[in-house]
Amino acid sequence: MHKHAKIYIAGHLGMVGSAIWRNLESKGFTNLIGMTLEELDLTNQKDVNAFFESEKPEYVIDAAAKVGGIVANNTYRAQFIYENLMIQNNIIHAAHKYGVKKLLFLGSSCIYPKLAPQPMKEEYLLTGILEQTNEPYAIAKIAGIKMCESYYRQYGSNFISVMPTNLYGPNDNYDLEKSHVLPALIRKMHLGKCQENGDWDALRDDLTQRPLKEMIEREKEGKNGGTKEGKSEGTKEGKSEGTKEGKSEGTKEGKSEGTKESVNERTGEGKDIVSQLTEDEIIQMLAKYGIYTNNKTSESNNHKDESSPDHSFAPSFDRSFVPSPLRSFVQSLPRSVGLKLWGSGSPYREFLHVDDMADACVHIMQNVEAHTLYDEMQQTHINIGTGIDLTIKDLAETVKEIVGFKGEIQWDNTKPDGTPKKQLDVSLLNKLSWNHKIALNDGIKAVYNKYVD
């Protein structure tokens, strides 16, 4: 790719797309194209074809997708398979139809069988049963890989695929219902620390920037005379949820990760509803996401017994109603706060900073052609990761130390764990002279510092 080549990055406002955009700019590429949701619906084939015909991009990087954690994947199964298939089908076919020189399709490590040998090599694709909780998303991504390969086999299209491991970094999605495990841990522990320290200004500021689903619903009810039905009339079904669920700009239900937060920061959306909530109400809302408190001092938590109330327990009084002369003192008292997290914590996961991932993608775009990948290497895609994993329990302890959260962590074994182990074999990537640079601890520290700023 020459420095003035026209490069279209689908999903350029999301965590992945924005990282690729930054990387290309840092390397001197000057003709980058990105389209917002309002400008282009990637699930609409007619609109996508019109865009390609008009803009005529030379290179395409498809980082657009509807993504989410285990809860979102398992809950919105139809949306995950439909929207991802529509987005990638439209982009890949239009790239062929309008003569794109090269296309890079981004998938996910969830494409591999649930019980694949570890570490997972590229050739393990389609050798076993997928993990049930994210099967729709995985099937869509597998279809994208095979579509790129098939367009090369039939038409000679220079379309290739990469499969990143679990990613984290700037512009991540911190929605407590739909985010991936690492951003969810960061936010839960930050909110827990705010409660521990009695820092309600910081806690309310966080909720103002990133409103909870319950807060958005309450705001809707208030605007429509207390009815939920009134808001839905004349609006796209699920649009508010889609803003949180999807990182892709390419669906009417999903905006890019980070977009929702920046809008709230600019407009103050959510500030009114947060200011109206009492401490008790906020604590009860957070309890639904496993952030629980019992209003005791932090020292008492060291002696907590297994029969103590779980995360659904609500505090017995609201400190905001304490007489004003004592309010500041009482509100600043330390609280016993704990987290209840999904699963056993035993699964192993690998994490890569999104800036490293972006650098690997650009390296592959510049150095690997379709005929090399499919004919010489005899592969359908290239893994992108660190090749290093750890248990979710160890990850939680790492985040806890970095954030400074002091509370207890409980694991809910009634919830699914997902795939037992997902470690990528990155030997092929290493042979292409690329290795990751950002260590996990350093990356999480940088992400948390950015989060609190």
C-alpha positions as CSV (number, residue, x, y, z in Angstrom):
1,M,0.0,0.0,0.0
2,H,1.4,3.4,-0.9
3,K,0.9,6.3,1.5
4,H,-1.8,8.0,-0.5
5,A,-3.8,4.9,-1.3
6,K,-7.5,5.3,-0.5
7,I,-8.2,2.9,2.5
8,Y,-11.7,2.3,3.8
9,I,-11.9,1.2,7.4
10,A,-15.3,-0.2,8.2
11,G,-16.1,0.3,11.9
12,H,-13.6,3.1,12.2
13,L,-15.1,4.5,15.4
14,G,-15.0,1.2,17.3
15,M,-12.1,0.0,19.5
16,V,-10.6,-2.1,16.7
17,G,-11.2,0.2,13.8
18,S,-10.1,3.4,15.6
19,A,-6.8,1.6,16.6
20,I,-6.1,0.6,13.0
21,W,-6.9,4.2,11.9
22,R,-4.4,5.6,14.4
23,N,-1.8,3.1,13.4
24,L,-2.1,3.9,9.7
25,E,-1.9,7.6,10.4
26,S,1.2,7.1,12.5
27,K,2.8,5.3,9.5
28,G,2.1,8.2,7.2
29,F,-1.1,7.0,5.4
30,T,-3.1,10.1,4.5
31,N,-6.2,9.0,2.6
32,L,-8.3,7.1,5.1
33,I,-12.1,6.8,4.8
34,G,-14.6,6.1,7.6
35,M,-18.4,6.3,7.5
36,T,-20.7,6.7,10.6
37,L,-24.0,4.9,11.1
38,E,-25.9,7.9,10.0
39,E,-23.9,8.0,6.8
40,L,-23.9,4.3,5.9
41,D,-25.9,1.3,7.1
42,L,-23.6,-1.6,6.3
43,T,-26.5,-4.1,6.6
44,N,-28.1,-2.5,3.5
45,Q,-26.6,-3.9,0.4
46,K,-27.9,-1.2,-1.9
47,D,-26.3,1.5,0.3
48,V,-23.0,-0.3,0.6
49,N,-22.8,-0.8,-3.2
50,A,-23.5,2.9,-3.8
51,F,-20.8,3.8,-1.3
52,F,-18.2,1.6,-3.1
53,E,-19.2,2.8,-6.5
54,S,-18.9,6.4,-5.4
55,E,-15.8,6.3,-3.2
56,K,-13.9,3.5,-5.1
57,P,-11.6,2.5,-2.1
58,E,-8.4,0.7,-3.2
59,Y,-8.0,-1.1,0.1
60,V,-10.6,-2.2,2.7
61,I,-10.2,-3.3,6.3
62,D,-13.4,-4.8,7.7
63,A,-13.4,-4.1,11.4
64,A,-17.2,-3.6,11.6
65,A,-19.1,-6.1,13.7
66,K,-21.7,-6.5,16.4
67,V,-19.8,-7.7,19.4
68,G,-20.3,-8.3,23.1
69,G,-19.4,-10.5,26.1
70,I,-20.9,-13.9,27.0
71,V,-24.2,-12.4,28.2
72,A,-24.8,-10.3,25.1
73,N,-23.8,-13.2,22.8
74,N,-26.1,-15.6,24.5
75,T,-29.0,-13.2,24.8
76,Y,-29.0,-11.6,21.3
77,R,-28.2,-14.7,19.3
78,A,-30.3,-13.8,16.3
79,Q,-29.0,-10.3,16.1
80,F,-25.4,-11.4,16.3
81,I,-25.6,-13.9,13.5
82,Y,-27.9,-11.8,11.2
83,E,-26.1,-8.4,11.5
84,N,-22.6,-9.8,11.3
85,L,-23.5,-11.9,8.2
86,M,-25.1,-8.9,6.5
87,I,-22.3,-6.5,7.3
88,Q,-19.5,-8.8,6.1
89,N,-21.4,-10.2,3.1
90,N,-22.1,-6.7,1.8
91,I,-18.6,-5.4,2.3
92,I,-16.8,-8.5,0.8
93,H,-19.0,-8.7,-2.2
94,A,-18.9,-5.0,-2.9
95,A,-15.1,-5.1,-2.6
96,H,-15.1,-7.8,-5.3
97,K,-17.7,-6.1,-7.5
98,Y,-15.9,-2.7,-7.5
99,G,-12.3,-4.0,-7.9
100,V,-10.8,-3.4,-4.4
101,K,-7.1,-4.3,-4.6
102,K,-6.9,-5.9,-1.2
103,L,-9.3,-6.6,1.7
104,L,-8.6,-7.6,5.3
105,F,-11.4,-9.3,7.2
106,L,-11.2,-9.4,11.1
107,G,-12.7,-12.3,13.0
108,S,-12.4,-13.7,16.5
109,S,-10.7,-16.5,18.3
110,C,-14.2,-17.9,19.2
111,I,-14.2,-19.5,15.7
112,Y,-12.3,-22.5,17.1
113,P,-13.9,-25.6,18.6
114,K,-14.8,-25.5,22.3
115,L,-12.4,-28.3,23.1
116,A,-9.7,-27.6,20.5
117,P,-6.1,-28.6,21.4
118,Q,-4.1,-25.8,23.0
119,P,-2.6,-23.6,21.8
120,M,-5.0,-23.3,18.9
121,K,-3.4,-23.4,15.5
122,E,-5.0,-22.0,12.3
123,E,-5.6,-25.5,11.0
124,Y,-7.9,-26.4,13.9
125,L,-10.8,-24.4,12.3
126,L,-13.9,-26.6,11.7
127,T,-12.5,-29.6,13.5
128,G,-15.0,-29.8,16.3
129,I,-18.2,-28.4,18.0
130,L,-18.3,-24.7,18.9
131,E,-18.9,-23.2,22.3
132,Q,-22.7,-22.9,22.6
133,T,-22.9,-19.4,24.2
134,N,-21.3,-17.6,21.2
135,E,-22.0,-20.0,18.4
136,P,-24.1,-17.6,16.3
137,Y,-21.3,-15.0,16.3
138,A,-18.6,-17.7,15.6
139,I,-20.6,-19.1,12.7
140,A,-20.8,-15.6,11.2
141,K,-17.1,-15.1,11.5
142,I,-16.3,-18.5,10.1
143,A,-18.5,-17.7,7.1
144,G,-16.5,-14.5,6.6
145,I,-13.2,-16.4,6.5
146,K,-14.5,-18.9,4.0
147,M,-16.1,-16.1,1.9
148,C,-12.7,-14.4,1.6
149,E,-11.0,-17.7,0.7
150,S,-13.8,-18.6,-1.8
151,Y,-13.6,-15.2,-3.6
152,Y,-9.9,-15.9,-4.0
153,R,-10.4,-19.4,-5.3
154,Q,-13.1,-18.4,-7.8
155,Y,-12.2,-14.8,-8.7
156,G,-8.6,-14.4,-7.6
157,S,-9.6,-11.6,-5.2
158,N,-6.8,-10.6,-2.8
159,F,-9.0,-11.0,0.3
160,I,-7.4,-12.4,3.5
161,S,-8.5,-12.9,7.1
162,V,-7.0,-12.5,10.6
163,M,-8.3,-13.8,13.9
164,P,-7.4,-11.7,16.9
165,T,-7.5,-13.0,20.4
166,N,-9.5,-11.1,23.2
167,L,-8.8,-7.4,22.8
168,Y,-8.8,-4.4,25.2
169,G,-7.8,-0.8,25.0
170,P,-9.0,2.7,24.1
171,N,-12.6,3.1,23.0
172,D,-13.6,-0.2,24.6
173,N,-17.2,-0.9,25.6
174,Y,-17.8,-0.6,29.4
175,D,-21.5,-1.4,29.4
176,L,-22.0,-3.6,32.4
177,E,-24.5,-5.9,30.6
178,K,-22.8,-6.3,27.2
179,S,-19.1,-5.7,27.6
180,H,-16.3,-8.2,27.4
181,V,-14.7,-9.5,30.6
182,L,-11.8,-7.2,31.0
183,P,-13.6,-3.8,30.6
184,A,-16.4,-5.2,32.7
185,L,-13.9,-6.0,35.5
186,I,-12.3,-2.6,35.3
187,R,-15.6,-0.8,35.6
188,K,-17.1,-2.9,38.3
189,M,-14.0,-2.6,40.4
190,H,-13.8,1.1,39.9
191,L,-17.4,1.6,40.9
192,G,-16.8,-0.7,43.9
193,K,-13.8,1.3,44.9
194,C,-15.8,4.5,44.7
195,Q,-18.4,3.0,47.1
196,E,-15.6,1.8,49.4
197,N,-14.1,5.2,49.6
198,G,-17.4,7.1,49.8
199,D,-16.5,9.0,46.7
200,W,-20.0,9.6,45.4
201,D,-18.9,12.4,43.1
202,A,-16.7,10.0,41.1
203,L,-19.4,7.3,41.1
204,R,-22.1,9.7,39.9
205,D,-19.7,11.1,37.2
206,D,-19.1,7.5,36.0
207,L,-22.8,6.8,35.7
208,T,-23.4,10.1,34.0
209,Q,-20.9,9.3,31.3
210,R,-22.0,5.7,31.0
211,P,-25.7,5.3,32.1
212,L,-26.9,1.9,33.2
213,K,-29.8,0.3,31.3
214,E,-32.1,0.9,34.2
215,M,-31.3,4.6,34.2
216,I,-32.0,4.9,30.5
217,E,-35.3,3.1,31.0
218,R,-36.3,5.4,33.8
219,E,-35.4,8.4,31.7
220,K,-37.7,7.1,28.9
221,E,-40.5,6.5,31.3
222,G,-40.2,10.1,32.7
223,K,-40.3,11.6,29.2
224,N,-43.4,9.6,28.3
225,G,-45.6,10.1,31.3
226,G,-44.3,7.0,33.1
227,T,-45.1,4.5,30.3
228,K,-42.6,2.3,28.6
229,E,-44.8,1.9,25.5
230,G,-44.8,5.6,24.6
231,K,-41.1,5.8,23.8
232,S,-41.1,2.9,21.4
233,E,-43.6,4.3,19.0
234,G,-42.0,5.7,15.9
235,T,-38.5,4.7,16.9
236,K,-36.2,1.9,15.7
237,E,-36.7,-1.1,17.8
238,G,-33.8,-1.6,20.2
239,K,-31.9,1.5,19.2
240,S,-30.8,2.5,22.6
241,E,-29.7,-1.1,23.4
242,G,-28.0,-1.4,20.1
243,T,-25.8,1.7,20.9
244,K,-24.4,-0.3,23.8
245,E,-24.4,-3.7,22.2
246,G,-22.7,-3.1,18.9
247,K,-19.4,-1.6,18.1
248,S,-20.1,-1.5,14.4
249,E,-21.1,1.6,12.6
250,G,-22.8,-0.7,10.1
251,T,-26.1,-1.5,11.7
252,K,-29.0,0.7,12.6
253,E,-29.1,-0.9,16.0
254,G,-25.5,-0.5,16.8
255,K,-23.0,2.4,16.9
256,S,-19.3,2.2,17.5
257,E,-17.8,1.5,20.9
258,G,-17.0,4.8,22.5
259,T,-19.6,6.8,20.5
260,K,-22.2,6.6,23.3
261,E,-19.8,7.7,25.9
262,S,-18.5,10.7,24.0
263,V,-22.1,11.8,23.2
264,N,-23.0,11.7,26.9
265,E,-19.8,13.6,27.8
266,R,-20.7,16.4,25.3
267,T,-24.4,16.7,26.0
268,G,-24.6,15.8,29.6
269,E,-27.2,13.1,28.8
270,G,-27.9,11.1,31.9
271,K,-26.8,13.8,34.3
272,D,-30.3,14.7,35.3
273,I,-31.4,11.2,36.0
274,V,-28.2,10.5,38.0
275,S,-28.7,13.6,40.1
276,Q,-32.2,12.5,41.0
277,L,-31.2,9.0,42.2
278,T,-30.6,8.5,45.9
279,E,-27.6,6.5,47.1
280,D,-29.9,3.6,47.9
281,E,-31.3,3.5,44.4
282,I,-27.9,3.6,42.9
283,I,-26.7,0.8,45.1
284,Q,-29.7,-1.4,44.2
285,M,-29.0,-0.8,40.5
286,L,-25.4,-1.8,40.9
287,A,-26.3,-4.8,42.9
288,K,-28.1,-6.2,39.7
289,Y,-24.6,-6.3,38.1
290,G,-23.0,-8.0,41.0
291,I,-21.6,-5.0,42.8
292,Y,-23.0,-5.3,46.3
293,T,-22.6,-3.5,49.6
294,N,-23.9,-4.1,53.2
295,N,-23.1,-0.6,54.6
296,K,-20.6,-2.0,57.1
297,T,-17.0,-0.8,57.5
298,S,-14.4,-2.3,55.3
299,E,-12.7,-4.0,58.2
300,S,-15.8,-6.1,58.9
301,N,-15.6,-7.6,55.4
302,N,-12.5,-9.5,56.6
303,H,-14.7,-11.5,58.9
304,K,-17.6,-12.0,56.5
305,D,-19.2,-15.4,56.7
306,E,-20.5,-17.5,53.9
307,S,-24.1,-17.0,55.1
308,S,-23.9,-13.3,54.6
309,P,-26.4,-11.7,52.1
310,D,-25.6,-12.1,48.4
311,H,-25.5,-9.3,45.8
312,S,-29.2,-8.8,45.9
313,F,-29.1,-7.5,49.5
314,A,-30.0,-3.8,49.7
315,P,-28.6,-1.4,52.3
316,S,-30.9,-0.7,55.3
317,F,-30.7,3.1,55.1
318,D,-29.8,5.8,52.6
319,R,-26.9,8.0,53.9
320,S,-28.1,10.9,51.8
321,F,-30.9,11.4,54.3
322,V,-28.6,11.8,57.3
323,P,-29.0,15.3,58.8
324,S,-26.8,17.8,56.9
325,P,-24.3,18.5,59.7
326,L,-23.3,14.8,59.7
327,R,-23.9,14.0,56.1
328,S,-20.4,14.5,54.8
329,F,-18.9,12.5,57.6
330,V,-21.4,9.6,57.2
331,Q,-21.1,9.5,53.4
332,S,-17.4,9.3,53.6
333,L,-17.4,6.3,55.9
334,P,-15.9,3.2,54.3
335,R,-18.3,0.5,53.1
336,S,-18.0,-3.2,52.8
337,V,-18.3,-3.8,49.0
338,G,-18.0,-7.0,47.1
339,L,-18.3,-8.4,43.6
340,K,-20.1,-11.4,42.3
341,L,-18.8,-12.5,39.0
342,W,-20.0,-15.0,36.4
343,G,-18.7,-18.6,36.4
344,S,-16.0,-20.3,38.3
345,G,-13.1,-18.1,37.2
346,S,-11.2,-21.1,36.0
347,P,-11.2,-20.7,32.2
348,Y,-8.0,-19.5,30.6
349,R,-8.1,-16.4,28.3
350,E,-5.5,-14.5,26.3
351,F,-5.5,-10.7,26.0
352,L,-3.9,-8.4,23.5
353,H,-3.8,-4.6,23.6
354,V,-5.8,-3.2,20.6
355,D,-2.8,-1.1,19.6
356,D,-0.7,-4.2,19.2
357,M,-3.5,-5.8,17.2
358,A,-3.7,-2.8,14.9
359,D,0.0,-2.9,14.3
360,A,-0.2,-6.6,13.4
361,C,-3.1,-6.0,11.0
362,V,-1.2,-3.3,9.1
363,H,1.9,-5.5,9.0
364,I,-0.1,-8.3,7.5
365,M,-1.7,-6.0,5.0
366,Q,1.7,-4.8,3.8
367,N,3.4,-8.2,3.8
368,V,0.9,-11.0,3.1
369,E,-1.0,-11.6,-0.2
370,A,-3.9,-14.0,-0.7
371,H,-1.9,-16.4,-2.9
372,T,0.8,-16.6,-0.1
373,L,-1.8,-17.3,2.6
374,Y,-3.9,-19.9,0.7
375,D,-1.5,-21.6,-1.7
376,E,1.9,-21.3,0.0
377,M,1.0,-21.3,3.7
378,Q,-2.0,-23.6,3.1
379,Q,-4.0,-21.6,5.7
380,T,-7.3,-19.7,5.6
381,H,-6.4,-17.0,8.2
382,I,-3.7,-15.8,10.5
383,N,-3.9,-15.8,14.3
384,I,-3.1,-12.5,16.1
385,G,-2.3,-12.7,19.8
386,T,0.4,-12.9,22.4
387,G,0.4,-16.7,22.9
388,I,0.2,-16.1,26.7
389,D,-2.9,-16.8,28.7
390,L,-4.1,-16.7,32.3
391,T,-7.2,-17.7,34.3
392,I,-10.1,-15.3,34.7
393,K,-9.5,-15.4,38.5
394,D,-5.9,-14.3,38.0
395,L,-7.1,-11.6,35.6
396,A,-9.6,-10.4,38.2
397,E,-6.9,-10.2,40.9
398,T,-4.7,-8.3,38.5
399,V,-7.4,-5.7,37.8
400,K,-8.2,-5.5,41.5
401,E,-4.7,-4.6,42.4
402,I,-4.3,-2.0,39.6
403,V,-7.7,-0.4,40.3
404,G,-7.2,-0.5,44.1
405,F,-10.4,-2.3,44.9
406,K,-10.3,-3.9,48.4
407,G,-13.5,-5.9,48.4
408,E,-14.3,-9.6,48.3
409,I,-14.8,-11.4,45.0
410,Q,-17.3,-14.2,44.8
411,W,-17.8,-16.5,41.8
412,D,-21.2,-17.6,40.7
413,N,-20.8,-21.2,39.6
414,T,-24.4,-21.4,38.4
415,K,-23.4,-19.2,35.4
416,P,-21.6,-20.6,32.3
417,D,-17.9,-20.4,32.0
418,G,-17.7,-20.6,28.2
419,T,-14.8,-22.3,26.5
420,P,-12.3,-23.8,29.1
421,K,-9.2,-22.5,27.4
422,K,-8.6,-20.2,24.4
423,Q,-4.9,-19.7,23.8
424,L,-3.7,-18.9,20.2
425,D,-0.7,-20.4,18.5
426,V,0.9,-17.4,17.1
427,S,4.0,-19.1,15.5
428,L,2.8,-18.3,12.0
429,L,2.5,-14.6,12.9
430,N,5.9,-14.7,14.6
431,K,7.4,-16.2,11.4
432,L,6.1,-13.1,9.6
433,S,8.4,-11.0,11.9
434,W,5.8,-9.6,14.2
435,N,5.6,-9.9,18.0
436,H,3.4,-8.1,20.5
437,K,5.0,-5.2,22.5
438,I,2.6,-4.3,25.3
439,A,2.6,-6.5,28.4
440,L,-0.8,-7.2,30.0
441,N,-0.1,-5.4,33.3
442,D,1.2,-2.3,31.6
443,G,-1.7,-2.3,29.2
444,I,-4.3,-2.5,31.9
445,K,-2.7,0.2,33.9
446,A,-2.7,2.5,30.9
447,V,-6.4,1.7,30.1
448,Y,-7.5,2.3,33.7
449,N,-5.6,5.6,33.9
450,K,-7.4,6.6,30.7
451,Y,-10.7,5.4,32.0
452,V,-10.6,7.5,35.2
453,D,-9.4,10.6,33.2
